[in-house]
Amino acid sequence: MLLVGALVAVLAYPVVADEILPRTLYSRAYRALVSGDFEDAYTDFSTYADKYAGSPARGAALLGAAKSAVYTERFDAVRRYANLYLEEFAHLSTRSLAFLYLGHAQVASARVDLAVNTYGEGYVAARDRSVRAAFRSVSDGLADRLGATAAEEIFHIELPPEMAAGAWTRVGEKLDASGQRYRAARYYGAIADRYPDEPAGIAARVRQRELAAALAKTIRVGVLAPISGSLANYGKDMKRGVELAAGEYTDSTGRTIDLLVEDTEGSAVRATRSCQMLLGRDPVAVIGPLTSNAAVGCAAAAAAADVPLLLPAATETGLPLLGREVFCLSPSTQTYGITLGGYAVEGLELCSHLIIAPADEYGYDMAEAYREAVEAAGGEIWHETYYEPGITDFGPYLRTFKASFLDTLSDTTWFYAPDSTRLDQEEVTVYPDAIFTPGYTEDLVLLLPQIRFYKIAGRLIGTDSFADEDLMMRVGGNLEESIFGSVQPLADGIMAWEQFSARYSRKYGNAPTRMAALGYDAFRLLAGGLGDSLATPQALGRHLISIEEFDGAAGVVHFGPQGDNRRVPVYYIRDRQISPALR
């Protein structure tokens, strides 16, 4: 690896007797080097090089010190002596050896980009064929060690064509052999573009076209879903939605879709492992997993592989920030809160607000986003309280709210009924403009009637739970004139949902769920970027980023700059009917 023969040729030139340093010191250093005693060789060569700058053997001593420093892993010393040699003996062809040792030190210090550039300089400087062959060997080996992502980052480095084309071709061959055909095709194309007249460039163009033809016929899409476990029903619904969309795409284009399905079992660890396994099978994109906690590891893996990841149902704020090509079809809790808070103040001119939310991560995140949006729009939060999910008596929370409002009034303020009877606090109705209750259905069934029982008026504002049929049946009167956000296509006459529902029912014999619609929409979003020929993960990523608005079966999708869905349709309830709110 380190060209012992070449260095021997350099170090074996006749040494003139030195009046200051005995010939025996230099000879001892040389004998230690060729015998593999690199510690002694480094000690003697470095001593000679440091003390006797005017010696005729100075150059050979510098190279000897650099080489023995490589073997003894003194990489700072390697850089010092190699650079000294390049400064003092830049006119000699043996400077190529200094470049070689310097490159090794840079690799050891994880500066691979510098090392590749240094090896290239050494190759140009080398005059001996065996030395050039050694540079090609180390560059090929370095390309093998790098892996695709790291190699891509330094591909821009200008190297001699006969050296670089071979090194980068090794990366393409490695990807090709492992089944990562999209990345291999991209590498082959880059090699062919940069070195069009070199044998390696010409061969790369041929292989790129072969891969492109194969990829254009069969498109692989990964699917991560809990097919077993507690979330199996949701996972199977999502999978069916993807399969329906893929079948429709094949029928209309004639191109084969190979769905690579992996069961996450509802486990975050299993989801990450399954995602890594899928990415090794060369999908053009991955759909899933379902939950936010399972999505974290998958997002990191997909980002490293530069493959788009579409998350149908994950709603945790910030997930798209884990990778530049991570896209969430369902709006985050932050987007929900911001949308509803902004609409309440700016659209409905509701200025005073009560927040009562579950004391869990979902409730805290939703309330925080709502509060910030209300205050940013000029509204005011009168009171904010949190309850433990599953409780039955909300009286303590609601009485505390009333007291907090009434305590702001003067002690001489009293309330009277129409018959002039003075009212106690419990009998007084308070009027916040809006009451934000982003709770779960089982809690809202009890909470909403108790809000009215404790004489707290104001328009109710909520989330998807407000559309629950059971909630509507049990507390429908309390929901009158309320508004809520939901990504589900709730109003009658939404064409995308009705068409999807009819096709799904014909194929599977039952009505679809929202999860099935999300799977269906995820594939259709991808299908829009597949084109008529070769589709690559990179091209699909650019396509997804460019989507301004997509009318899907599960609702409208509008990806923001970070890949999160920014659209939360707002509805209102009147006469127990749900209708889209005017915005």
Secondary structure as UniProt FT lines:
FT   HELIX           4..11
FT   HELIX           23..34
FT   TURN            35..36
FT   HELIX           38..51
FT   TURN            53..54
FT   TURN            56..57
FT   HELIX           58..71
FT   TURN            72..73
FT   HELIX           75..88
FT   TURN            90..91
FT   TURN            93..94
FT   HELIX           95..108
FT   TURN            109..110
FT   HELIX           112..125
FT   HELIX           129..146
FT   HELIX           148..153
FT   TURN            154..156
FT   HELIX           161..178
FT   HELIX           181..194
FT   TURN            196..197
FT   HELIX           199..217
FT   STRAND          218..225
FT   TURN            230..231
FT   HELIX           232..253
FT   STRAND          256..263
FT   TURN            265..266
FT   HELIX           268..279
FT   TURN            280..281
FT   STRAND          285..287
FT   HELIX           292..305
FT   STRAND          309..311
FT   TURN            317..318
FT   HELIX           319..322
FT   TURN            324..325
FT   STRAND          326..328
FT   HELIX           333..342
FT   HELIX           343..347
FT   STRAND          352..358
FT   HELIX           361..376
FT   TURN            377..378
FT   STRAND          380..387
FT   TURN            389..390
FT   HELIX           395..406
FT   TURN            407..408
FT   TURN            411..412
FT   STRAND          415..416
FT   TURN            418..419
FT   STRAND          422..423
FT   HELIX           425..427
FT   STRAND          434..436
FT   HELIX           441..453
FT   TURN            454..455
FT   STRAND          459..462
FT   HELIX           464..467
FT   HELIX           469..475
FT   HELIX           476..479
FT   TURN            480..481
FT   STRAND          483..485
FT   TURN            492..493
FT   HELIX           495..508
FT   HELIX           514..527
FT   TURN            528..529
FT   HELIX           537..546
FT   STRAND          550..552
FT   TURN            553..554
FT   STRAND          555..557
FT   TURN            561..562
FT   STRAND          564..565
FT   STRAND          570..574
FT   TURN            575..576
FT   STRAND          577..580
//
